Amino acid sequence: MLRLENCRERQKRLLRHMEDQELELIVLANPKTIYYFSGVLVNAGLPHVFALKASGQSLLCTNQEPPRSAVDEVCVYTGYTLERPFSRSTMDEELDGMVCQAVNRLPAGAGSVALEYDYIDFRLGEVIRALSPQRPRNITPVLDEMRRRKDPDELECMRATTVLVEAAYGAVKSQIQPGMTEYQAHTIIYQAMVNQAQSSVELRGDFACGVRAIGGGGPPTSHRLRCGELYILDLFPIYQGYVCDLCRTFIVGAPSQLQQDAWAHVMEGHAIAQKLIRPGVPGRLVYHELRAHLDCFASAKGSFTHHAGHGLGMDAWEFPWLTPGSDQVIQEGEVISCEPGLYAKALEGGIRLEHNYLVGKEGVSPLDTFALDL
């Protein structure tokens, strides 16, 4: 879980931005950014609001009293109750009233207000807009940039999620055999994660085997694994609020020489990426260098049609992007997924191998340690 002292440091960074931009109030409603600043892992299916005033006072409006938080005041609205019928609308109405009562205590002629536009409901948005003589600003782009560089507690959460994925790969790799279905492999993966976490885990990923994986991934099916097929398993579970995005490729049976050559070529792609990914390097440069290398493998030339990587943290897709259309520059402290791949019917599917790299001053180090061999 995120550490409260780190959450308070992130609030201080946000307060410095508020001072620079003459903001009196910021109101957040994205469960992920609420967790980022408050340390409270709220139920994403219910409404919540975190508010921060220029004075430094913070407020969390949520459905139940948290056991721990980095906020000054917690307001609890009525979620589940036996006393009356309830719905999302009744929760929104009560929460909005709490927030409005709190923000109405702003001094007359207060400065501007900033909101997460995509997460504030219309009624609350209208009330908050009335507090400021200027149109409320959208704080989301600022938060997206702030979340790029990971704090120590975030890295701890990401490493904890990585441990779950590596336990899953160890379990499924030892049990893959011809005749097994994709959904049976999925069951092995999920059971290993739950055993490691000793709790439920939200698991997403790609589970397509053989040529099914060439056009993308997708959920497991009743397809039975055949000897000689390559099985791409791209896993991105969420645990303690943070994502790990790792991909490994396993062979059903023994690999052919062509498959071994393709594997070696993809591995060379990681060697290239490790030299290129540095603070100050444009994301598009990494993509173009990897694409040029992968296209040199004649049997799968032109098959690398997806991104070369992306940032990750609380979301599986964060900034920066390693794509030809990216104008983003790599920063120290980011965690970047890098996933070169080759795909062809001649390969009996594809090979995609993925590391999650922490960007340091002089280069990168992977957060994951599970072997990349077939």
PEBEL-V33119 format. One record per residue. N is the residue number from 1. RES is the residue in one small letter. SS is DSSP state (helix for helix, strand for strand, loop for the rest). OMEGA is omega as a letter, one per 40 degrees, with the letter a starting at -180 (NA if undefined). BURIAL is # if it has 16 or more other C-alpha atoms within 10 Angstrom, else .. Layout:
# PEBEL-V33119
n=[N & N]
res=[RES & RES]
ss=[SS & SS]
omega=[OMEGA & OMEGA]
burial=[BURIAL & BURIAL]
This chain:
# PEBEL-V33119
n=[1 & 2 & 3 & 4 & 5 & 6 & 7 & 8 & 9 & 10 & 11 & 12 & 13 & 14 & 15 & 16 & 17 & 18 & 19 & 20 & 21 & 22 & 23 & 24 & 25 & 26 & 27 & 28 & 29 & 30 & 31 & 32 & 33 & 34 & 35 & 36 & 37 & 38 & 39 & 40 & 41 & 42 & 43 & 44 & 45 & 46 & 47 & 48 & 49 & 50 & 51 & 52 & 53 & 54 & 55 & 56 & 57 & 58 & 59 & 60 & 61 & 62 & 63 & 64 & 65 & 66 & 67 & 68 & 69 & 70 & 71 & 72 & 73 & 74 & 75 & 76 & 77 & 78 & 79 & 80 & 81 & 82 & 83 & 84 & 85 & 86 & 87 & 88 & 89 & 90 & 91 & 92 & 93 & 94 & 95 & 96 & 97 & 98 & 99 & 100 & 101 & 102 & 103 & 104 & 105 & 106 & 107 & 108 & 109 & 110 & 111 & 112 & 113 & 114 & 115 & 116 & 117 & 118 & 119 & 120 & 121 & 122 & 123 & 124 & 125 & 126 & 127 & 128 & 129 & 130 & 131 & 132 & 133 & 134 & 135 & 136 & 137 & 138 & 139 & 140 & 141 & 142 & 143 & 144 & 145 & 146 & 147 & 148 & 149 & 150 & 151 & 152 & 153 & 154 & 155 & 156 & 157 & 158 & 159 & 160 & 161 & 162 & 163 & 164 & 165 & 166 & 167 & 168 & 169 & 170 & 171 & 172 & 173 & 174 & 175 & 176 & 177 & 178 & 179 & 180 & 181 & 182 & 183 & 184 & 185 & 186 & 187 & 188 & 189 & 190 & 191 & 192 & 193 & 194 & 195 & 196 & 197 & 198 & 199 & 200 & 201 & 202 & 203 & 204 & 205 & 206 & 207 & 208 & 209 & 210 & 211 & 212 & 213 & 214 & 215 & 216 & 217 & 218 & 219 & 220 & 221 & 222 & 223 & 224 & 225 & 226 & 227 & 228 & 229 & 230 & 231 & 232 & 233 & 234 & 235 & 236 & 237 & 238 & 239 & 240 & 241 & 242 & 243 & 244 & 245 & 246 & 247 & 248 & 249 & 250 & 251 & 252 & 253 & 254 & 255 & 256 & 257 & 258 & 259 & 260 & 261 & 262 & 263 & 264 & 265 & 266 & 267 & 268 & 269 & 270 & 271 & 272 & 273 & 274 & 275 & 276 & 277 & 278 & 279 & 280 & 281 & 282 & 283 & 284 & 285 & 286 & 287 & 288 & 289 & 290 & 291 & 292 & 293 & 294 & 295 & 296 & 297 & 298 & 299 & 300 & 301 & 302 & 303 & 304 & 305 & 306 & 307 & 308 & 309 & 310 & 311 & 312 & 313 & 314 & 315 & 316 & 317 & 318 & 319 & 320 & 321 & 322 & 323 & 324 & 325 & 326 & 327 & 328 & 329 & 330 & 331 & 332 & 333 & 334 & 335 & 336 & 337 & 338 & 339 & 340 & 341 & 342 & 343 & 344 & 345 & 346 & 347 & 348 & 349 & 350 & 351 & 352 & 353 & 354 & 355 & 356 & 357 & 358 & 359 & 360 & 361 & 362 & 363 & 364 & 365 & 366 & 367 & 368 & 369 & 370 & 371 & 372 & 373 & 374]
res=[m & l & r & l & e & n & c & r & e & r & q & k & r & l & l & r & h & m & e & d & q & e & l & e & l & i & v & l & a & n & p & k & t & i & y & y & f & s & g & v & l & v & n & a & g & l & p & h & v & f & a & l & k & a & s & g & q & s & l & l & c & t & n & q & e & p & p & r & s & a & v & d & e & v & c & v & y & t & g & y & t & l & e & r & p & f & s & r & s & t & m & d & e & e & l & d & g & m & v & c & q & a & v & n & r & l & p & a & g & a & g & s & v & a & l & e & y & d & y & i & d & f & r & l & g & e & v & i & r & a & l & s & p & q & r & p & r & n & i & t & p & v & l & d & e & m & r & r & r & k & d & p & d & e & l & e & c & m & r & a & t & t & v & l & v & e & a & a & y & g & a & v & k & s & q & i & q & p & g & m & t & e & y & q & a & h & t & i & i & y & q & a & m & v & n & q & a & q & s & s & v & e & l & r & g & d & f & a & c & g & v & r & a & i & g & g & g & g & p & p & t & s & h & r & l & r & c & g & e & l & y & i & l & d & l & f & p & i & y & q & g & y & v & c & d & l & c & r & t & f & i & v & g & a & p & s & q & l & q & q & d & a & w & a & h & v & m & e & g & h & a & i & a & q & k & l & i & r & p & g & v & p & g & r & l & v & y & h & e & l & r & a & h & l & d & c & f & a & s & a & k & g & s & f & t & h & h & a & g & h & g & l & g & m & d & a & w & e & f & p & w & l & t & p & g & s & d & q & v & i & q & e & g & e & v & i & s & c & e & p & g & l & y & a & k & a & l & e & g & g & i & r & l & e & h & n & y & l & v & g & k & e & g & v & s & p & l & d & t & f & a & l & d & l]
ss=[loop & loop & loop & helix & helix & helix & helix & helix & helix & helix & helix & helix & helix & helix & helix & helix & helix & helix & helix & helix & helix & loop & strand & strand & strand & strand & strand & strand & loop & loop & helix & helix & helix & helix & helix & helix & helix & helix & loop & loop & loop & loop & loop & loop & loop & loop & loop & loop & strand & strand & strand & strand & strand & loop & loop & loop & loop & strand & strand & strand & strand & strand & loop & loop & loop & loop & loop & loop & loop & loop & loop & loop & strand & strand & strand & strand & loop & loop & loop & loop & loop & loop & loop & loop & loop & loop & loop & helix & helix & helix & helix & helix & helix & helix & helix & helix & helix & helix & helix & helix & helix & helix & helix & loop & loop & loop & loop & loop & loop & loop & loop & strand & strand & strand & strand & loop & loop & loop & loop & loop & loop & helix & helix & helix & helix & helix & helix & helix & helix & loop & loop & loop & loop & loop & loop & loop & strand & strand & loop & helix & helix & helix & helix & helix & helix & helix & loop & loop & loop & loop & loop & helix & helix & helix & helix & helix & helix & helix & helix & helix & helix & helix & helix & helix & helix & helix & helix & helix & helix & helix & helix & helix & helix & helix & helix & loop & loop & loop & loop & loop & strand & helix & helix & helix & helix & helix & helix & helix & helix & helix & helix & helix & helix & helix & helix & helix & helix & loop & loop & loop & loop & strand & loop & loop & strand & strand & loop & loop & strand & helix & helix & helix & helix & loop & loop & loop & loop & loop & loop & loop & loop & loop & loop & strand & loop & loop & loop & loop & loop & strand & strand & strand & strand & strand & strand & loop & loop & strand & strand & loop & loop & strand & strand & loop & loop & strand & strand & strand & strand & strand & strand & loop & loop & loop & loop & loop & helix & helix & helix & helix & helix & helix & helix & helix & helix & helix & helix & helix & helix & helix & helix & helix & helix & helix & helix & helix & loop & loop & loop & loop & loop & strand & helix & helix & helix & helix & helix & helix & helix & helix & helix & helix & helix & helix & loop & loop & loop & helix & helix & helix & loop & loop & loop & loop & loop & loop & loop & loop & strand & strand & strand & loop & loop & loop & loop & loop & loop & strand & strand & strand & strand & strand & loop & loop & loop & loop & loop & loop & strand & loop & loop & loop & loop & loop & strand & strand & strand & strand & loop & loop & strand & strand & strand & strand & helix & helix & helix & loop & strand & strand & strand & strand & loop & loop & strand & strand & strand & strand & strand & loop & loop & loop & loop & strand & strand & strand & loop & loop & loop & loop & loop & loop & loop & loop]
omega=[i & i & a & i & i & i & i & i & i & i & i & i & i & i & i & i & i & i & a & a & i & i & i & a & i & a & a & i & i & a & a & i & i & i & a & a & a & a & a & i & a & i & a & a & a & a & i & i & i & i & i & i & i & i & a & i & a & a & i & i & a & a & i & a & a & i & a & i & i & a & a & a & i & i & a & i & a & i & i & i & i & a & a & i & i & a & i & a & i & i & i & a & a & i & i & i & i & a & a & i & a & a & i & i & i & i & i & i & a & a & a & i & i & a & i & a & a & a & i & a & a & a & i & i & a & i & a & i & a & a & a & i & i & i & i & a & i & a & a & i & i & a & i & i & a & a & a & a & a & i & a & a & i & i & i & i & a & i & i & i & i & i & i & a & a & i & i & i & i & a & a & a & a & a & a & i & i & i & i & i & i & a & i & i & i & i & i & a & a & i & i & i & a & i & i & a & a & i & i & a & i & a & i & i & i & a & a & a & i & a & i & a & a & a & a & a & i & a & i & i & i & i & i & a & i & i & a & i & i & a & i & i & a & a & i & i & i & a & a & i & a & a & i & a & a & i & i & i & a & i & i & a & a & a & i & i & i & i & i & i & i & i & a & a & i & i & i & i & i & i & i & a & a & i & a & a & a & i & i & a & i & i & a & i & i & i & a & i & i & a & i & i & a & a & i & i & a & a & i & a & i & a & i & a & a & a & i & i & a & i & i & a & i & i & i & i & i & i & e & i & i & a & a & a & a & i & a & a & a & a & i & i & i & i & a & i & i & a & i & a & i & a & i & i & i & i & a & i & a & i & i & a & a & i & i & a & i & a & i & a & a & a & a & i & a & i & a & a & a & a & i & a & a & NA]
burial=[# & # & # & # & . & # & # & # & . & # & # & . & . & # & # & . & . & # & . & . & . & . & # & # & # & # & # & # & # & # & # & # & # & # & # & # & # & # & # & # & # & # & . & . & . & . & # & # & # & # & # & # & # & # & . & # & . & # & # & # & # & # & # & . & . & . & . & . & # & # & # & . & . & # & # & # & # & . & # & . & . & . & . & . & . & . & . & . & . & . & # & # & . & # & # & # & . & # & # & # & . & . & # & . & . & # & . & . & . & . & # & # & # & # & # & # & # & . & # & # & . & . & . & # & # & . & # & # & # & . & # & # & . & . & . & # & . & . & # & # & . & . & . & . & . & . & # & # & # & # & # & . & # & # & # & # & # & # & # & # & # & # & # & # & # & # & # & # & # & . & # & # & # & . & . & # & # & . & . & # & # & # & # & # & # & # & . & # & # & # & # & # & # & # & . & # & # & . & . & . & # & . & # & . & # & # & # & # & # & # & # & # & # & # & . & . & # & # & . & # & . & . & # & # & # & # & # & # & # & # & # & # & # & # & # & # & # & # & # & # & # & # & # & # & # & # & # & # & # & # & # & # & . & . & # & . & . & . & # & . & . & # & # & . & # & # & # & # & # & # & . & . & # & # & . & # & # & # & # & . & . & # & # & # & # & # & # & . & . & # & # & . & # & # & . & . & # & . & # & # & # & # & # & # & . & . & # & # & # & # & # & # & # & # & # & # & # & # & # & # & # & # & # & # & . & . & . & # & # & # & # & # & # & # & # & # & # & # & # & # & # & # & # & # & . & . & # & # & # & # & # & # & # & # & # & # & # & # & # & # & . & . & # & # & . & . & # & # & . & # & . & . & . & #]
